[in-house]
Amino acid sequence: MPMRSAVAAATGLLLGMSALALTAAPAHAASQQGLTRSTPITIAHRGASGYAPENTLAAVNTADKLGFEWVENDVQRTKDGELVVIHDTTLTRTTDVEQVFPDRSPWNVRDFTAKEIARLDAGGWFSDAYAGEKVPTLDRYMKNLDRTGQRLLLELKSPELYPGIEAQTLKELGAQGWTDRKHLQSRLIIQAFNADTIKTTHTLNPTVKTGFLGNPKVSDLKSYAQFTDQINPSYRAVTKDYVDAVHALKGPQGKQMEVFTWTVNDGSTARTVDAAGVDGIITNFPDVVREATRN
């Protein structure tokens, strides 16, 4: 999903750093458990990526310190078959791969082994304070979530590049204990822009909650309801009529379909999509969205 604008980044950074400085309570002390049920869930996009390098453990832990239970991440596969948490299909934007491996252009994730990726700095591009952060493996990422007690909205990124990644991801999640009843009921959602990937995920394990990233025509929503529990559009596509059309349907698990929208980084937009009735808001600045929607 597209990252924040420069204006949103500057605004959110000031607000977020203030929130971090004031946070002295344990993780999740400021969570949304005390809010009304109609308040949309706030999901920290790639972790609290407005304040720490995206898709790193530092970003997840920052979201935890700010009191957010839900985080979103992206999963891809290395050359030697390891699942790693990274958004872009290339390593150039968020690591120092061009310096470490100057002769390996175009630096695709799938062209590097997990051991090679582990050598890269995935934090220095964001700020010197995060120099040395690593691209986490999914295994390490999930262990961190077990430690913090957070919940996961997991995106299978560019799955057409990684045949079989649906089954591999489900297998690894199962090995980590994330496909038991407790996790499937309240702690895990798998999403993708690729409808076939969501269909495959649902077929492999119908008890896993799924989300389709996009905004299908209202006339097509019934067919999507056969295999996905959520329709997750960009905030630009969110209207009350569209959200109502999704809510009018039940997903494959017999529950009302939901709408999570992305990527909302300012209070005004957060209030607009909240008024439209969305169930979740994905954001780089979760504290900004929380403040805008909590009343």
Salt bridges, closest charged atoms under 4 A:
GLU54 OE1 - ARG46 NH1 3.13
GLU54 OE2 - ARG93 NH2 2.81
ASP64 OD1 - HIS28 NE2 3.19
GLU69 OE1 - ARG151 NE 3.72
GLU72 OE1 - HIS45 NE2 3.85
ASP74 OD2 - ARG46 NE 3.93
ASP74 OD1 - LYS157 NZ 3.94
ASP88 OD1 - HIS87 ND1 2.64
ASP88 OD2 - ARG93 NE 2.77
GLU116 OE1 - ARG104 NH2 3.12
ASP139 OD1 - LYS143 NZ 2.87
GLU155 OE2 - LYS157 NZ 2.81
ASP180 OD1 - HIS183 ND1 2.66
ASP244 OD2 - LYS240 NZ 2.89
GLU258 OE1 - LYS209 NZ 2.85
ASP279 OD2 - HIS247 NE2 2.78
GLU291 OE1 - ARG294 NH1 3.98
